[in-house]
């Protein structure tokens, strides 16, 4: 009798252990459990920790509550300004309602992935190329809103959507490179012209300052010569300014001593006497051939007289 009682107790303990092992479940901290009893949800989501279910009657489904990082495959599309691009993105989402995620949609991960791809193609068609390249933050917000609207009914919350890369054709890359180069050249020319304008204003002010003191111009010229001659690798052609000659001429006039007034008057009188014969031309006698034939001696005498008169008028200084 006692042996039968011990055997029954052992059998009950074994059956209880088997039942406990079949009914015991453990839900992790980042998970939530949803129990289906005969196909219907029993209660709400089970919290993390140890929980019990009815064996062979209840089924426990665990839902991950962590943030899921899902890459969106690259999508090709044509922008609003007719440029073919290839864009890929990444979506960050998490489950906020485990019951809705299991009941509302068959596979919430696949549903979010397909919705992200469709929304990305739609964003590409509505945007310009410049917006895809420069206004990504705005496009990310619009893409997040497009995905999050249907995902709310699935118990899924979209945390963030990021466009990772925008691939362009090689021809478009070369065109954009030429455009950027032309824009940089335009800005460089504008900066250079502005610098020339400022330099011309400063040079005009410097010219006004040098106009009052001509020697400053010579000093600036000598400074330029010194700067150019320091390299010693070129031939320098230097124009000689007329202002320097005038400066030397004025300096020479100040250094020359003045002559007495008598010497100046005497020199003026001698100059007038010397210029007088040349101003009054003499009447030369005309000698004909008949006169030479008839009287050769008279002709020679006349010529000698003319020579003596010239020597008297212009004495030779010895």
C-alpha positions in Angstrom: 0.0 0.0 0.0 2.7 2.4 0.9 4.7 1.4 -2.2 1.7 2.2 -4.4 1.3 5.6 -2.8 4.9 6.5 -3.3 4.6 5.4 -6.9 1.6 7.6 -7.5 3.2 10.6 -5.9 6.3 10.1 -8.1 4.1 9.8 -11.2 2.3 13.0 -10.3 5.6 14.8 -9.7 6.9 13.6 -13.0 3.7 14.7 -14.8 3.9 18.1 -13.1 7.5 18.5 -14.1 6.7 17.6 -17.7 3.8 20.1 -17.6 5.9 22.8 -16.1 8.6 22.3 -18.7 6.0 22.4 -21.5 4.3 25.5 -20.1 7.3 27.6 -19.0 8.4 30.3 -21.3 11.1 33.1 -21.0 10.7 36.5 -22.7 13.9 38.5 -23.1 14.2 42.1 -22.1 14.0 43.5 -25.7 11.1 41.2 -26.6 7.4 41.1 -25.9 5.2 38.0 -25.9 1.8 37.6 -27.6 -0.2 34.5 -26.6 -2.8 32.9 -29.0 -5.1 30.5 -27.3 -7.0 28.4 -29.8 -6.3 31.1 -32.4 -7.4 34.1 -30.3 -5.2 36.6 -28.4 -5.3 36.1 -24.7 -4.7 39.3 -22.8 -2.1 41.8 -23.8 1.5 41.5 -24.6 3.5 39.5 -22.0 6.3 41.5 -20.3 9.9 40.3 -20.3 10.8 37.6 -17.8 9.3 34.2 -16.9 5.7 33.4 -18.0 3.5 30.3 -18.3 1.2 29.1 -21.1 -1.1 26.2 -21.4 0.7 23.4 -23.2 -0.8 22.2 -26.5 -3.4 25.0 -26.2 -1.5 28.3 -26.2 1.1 29.5 -28.6 3.5 32.2 -27.6 4.9 34.6 -30.3 7.9 36.8 -29.4 8.2 40.2 -31.1 11.5 42.0 -31.2 11.2 45.6 -29.9 14.7 46.8 -30.9 15.3 49.4 -33.6 15.8 47.6 -36.9 18.2 49.0 -39.5 17.0 48.0 -43.0 18.9 49.0 -46.1 16.7 50.0 -49.1 18.0 48.5 -52.4 19.1 51.1 -54.9 16.3 52.4 -57.0 16.6 53.9 -60.5 14.4 56.8 -61.5 14.1 59.9 -63.6 14.0 63.2 -61.8 11.7 66.1 -62.6 14.4 67.7 -64.7 14.8 64.5 -66.8 18.0 63.1 -65.3 18.4 59.4 -64.7 19.8 58.7 -61.2 20.2 55.7 -58.9 19.5 56.3 -55.2 19.8 54.0 -52.2 18.7 54.7 -48.6 18.4 53.1 -45.2 15.4 53.0 -42.9 15.4 52.8 -39.0 12.2 51.5 -37.5 10.9 49.6 -34.5 7.7 47.9 -33.3 5.6 49.8 -30.8 2.5 47.6 -30.8 3.5 43.9 -30.9 -0.1 42.8 -31.2 -0.8 45.0 -34.2 2.4 43.9 -35.8 1.3 40.3 -35.7 -2.3 40.8 -36.5 -2.5 43.7 -39.0 0.3 42.6 -41.4 1.6 39.2 -42.4 5.3 40.2 -42.3 5.9 43.7 -41.1 9.7 43.7 -42.2 8.8 42.9 -45.8 6.0 45.4 -45.8 8.2 48.2 -44.5 10.9 47.3 -47.1 8.5 47.4 -50.0 6.9 50.6 -48.8 10.4 52.2 -48.5 11.3 51.3 -52.1 8.1 52.6 -53.5 8.4 55.9 -51.5 12.0 56.3 -52.6 11.0 56.0 -56.3 8.2 58.5 -55.8 10.6 61.0 -54.1 13.0 60.7 -57.0 10.3 61.5 -59.6 9.1 64.5 -57.6 12.5 66.1 -57.0 15.1 67.9 -59.1 18.7 66.8 -59.3 19.9 69.8 -57.3 17.5 68.8 -54.5 18.8 65.3 -54.4 22.3 66.5 -54.1 21.9 69.5 -51.8 18.6 69.3 -50.0 18.8 65.8 -48.6 17.5 66.7 -45.2 14.3 67.9 -46.6 13.9 64.8 -48.8 14.7 62.6 -45.8 11.8 64.1 -43.9 9.4 63.7 -46.8 10.5 60.1 -47.3 10.0 59.4 -43.6 6.5 60.9 -43.7 5.5 58.8 -46.7 6.7 55.5 -45.1 5.4 56.3 -41.6 1.8 57.0 -42.7 0.8 53.4 -43.5 3.3 51.9 -41.0 1.4 53.4 -38.0 -1.5 51.0 -38.6 0.9 48.1 -38.5 2.2 48.9 -35.1 5.5 50.0 -36.5 7.1 53.4 -36.0 9.6 54.9 -38.5 12.4 56.6 -36.5 14.6 57.9 -39.4 15.2 57.6 -43.1 18.5 58.5 -44.7 19.4 58.7 -48.4 22.9 57.2 -48.5 24.1 57.8 -52.1 23.0 59.3 -55.4 24.7 57.7 -58.4 24.8 59.8 -61.6 25.8 58.9 -65.2 29.4 59.7 -66.3 28.2 62.3 -68.8 26.3 64.1 -66.1 29.3 64.0 -63.8 31.5 65.6 -66.5 28.9 68.3 -67.2 28.6 69.1 -63.6 32.4 69.3 -63.3 32.5 71.7 -66.2 29.8 73.8 -64.7 31.6 73.9 -61.3 34.8 74.9 -63.1 33.1 77.7 -65.0 31.5 79.0 -61.9 34.8 79.0 -60.0 36.5 80.8 -63.0 33.7 83.4 -62.9 34.2 84.0 -59.2 37.9 84.3 -59.7 37.5 86.9 -62.4 35.1 88.9 -60.3 37.6 88.8 -57.4 40.4 89.8 -59.7 38.4 92.7 -61.1 37.5 93.9 -57.7 41.2 93.8 -56.7 42.1 95.7 -59.8 39.5 98.4 -58.9 40.8 98.7 -55.4 44.4 98.9 -56.6 43.5 101.6 -59.1 41.9 103.7 -56.4 45.0 103.4 -54.3 47.3 104.1 -57.2 45.2 107.2 -58.0 45.7 108.4 -54.4 49.4 107.7 -54.6 49.7 109.7 -57.9 48.0 112.7 -56.3 50.5 112.5 -53.4 53.5 112.2 -55.8 52.2 115.1 -58.0 53.1 117.5 -55.2 56.6 116.1 -54.8 58.2 115.0 -58.1 61.1 113.5 -56.3 58.8 110.8 -54.8 58.2 109.5 -58.3 62.0 109.1 -58.9 62.3 107.3 -55.6 59.5 104.9 -56.5 61.2 104.3 -59.9 64.5 103.5 -58.1 62.7 101.2 -55.7 61.1 99.3 -58.6 64.5 98.9 -60.3 65.9 97.5 -57.1 63.1 95.0 -56.8 63.5 93.8 -60.4 67.3 93.7 -60.3 67.2 91.5 -57.2 66.3 88.4 -59.3 69.3 88.7 -61.7 67.6 86.6 -64.3 66.3 89.1 -66.8 67.4 92.1 -68.9 66.0 95.4 -67.7 65.1 98.1 -70.2 64.8 101.4 -68.2 63.1 104.4 -69.8 64.8 107.7 -68.7 62.2 110.1 -67.5 62.1 113.7 -68.7 61.3 114.9 -65.2 64.7 113.7 -64.1 66.4 115.8 -66.8 64.4 118.8 -65.8 65.4 118.2 -62.2 69.1 118.0 -63.1 68.8 121.1 -65.3 67.3 123.2 -62.5 70.0 122.0 -60.1 72.7 123.0 -62.7 71.2 126.5 -63.1 71.3 127.0 -59.3 75.0 125.9 -59.2 76.3 128.1 -62.2 77.7 131.5 -61.1 76.2 134.6 -62.7 78.3 136.8 -65.2 78.6 140.5 -64.7 76.3 142.7 -66.6 79.1 144.3 -68.5 80.3 141.1 -69.9 76.8 140.2 -70.9 76.3 143.5 -72.7 79.6 143.2 -74.5 78.8 139.7 -75.7 75.4 140.9 -77.0 77.1 143.8 -78.9 79.7 141.5 -80.5 77.0 139.1 -81.5 75.0 141.9 -83.2 78.1 143.0 -85.1 78.9 139.5 -86.3 75.3 139.0 -87.5 75.1 142.4 -89.3 77.1 141.5 -92.5 75.2 138.3 -93.0 71.9 140.1 -92.7 72.8 142.8 -95.4 73.9 141.0 -98.6 76.4 142.7 -100.8 75.9 143.3 -104.5 78.4 141.2 -106.4 79.6 142.5 -109.7 78.6 140.5 -112.7 81.4 139.4 -114.9 80.7 138.4 -118.5 82.7 136.4 -120.9 83.5 139.4 -123.1 85.0 141.2 -120.1 87.3 138.2 -119.4 88.4 138.2 -123.0 89.1 141.9 -123.3 90.7 142.6 -120.1 91.9 139.6 -118.2 94.1 141.7 -115.9 91.2 143.9 -114.8 89.1 140.8 -114.0 91.8 139.3 -111.8 92.2 142.7 -110.0 88.5 142.8 -109.3 88.5 139.3 -107.9 91.5 140.1 -105.7 89.7 143.2 -104.4 86.6 141.2 -103.5 88.7 138.7 -101.6 90.4 141.5 -99.6 87.1 143.1 -98.8 85.8 139.8 -97.4 88.9 139.4 -95.3 88.5 142.9 -93.9 84.9 142.2 -93.0 85.6 138.8 -91.3 89.1 139.0 -89.7 90.6 135.8 -88.7 91.3 135.6 -85.0 94.7 134.3 -84.2 
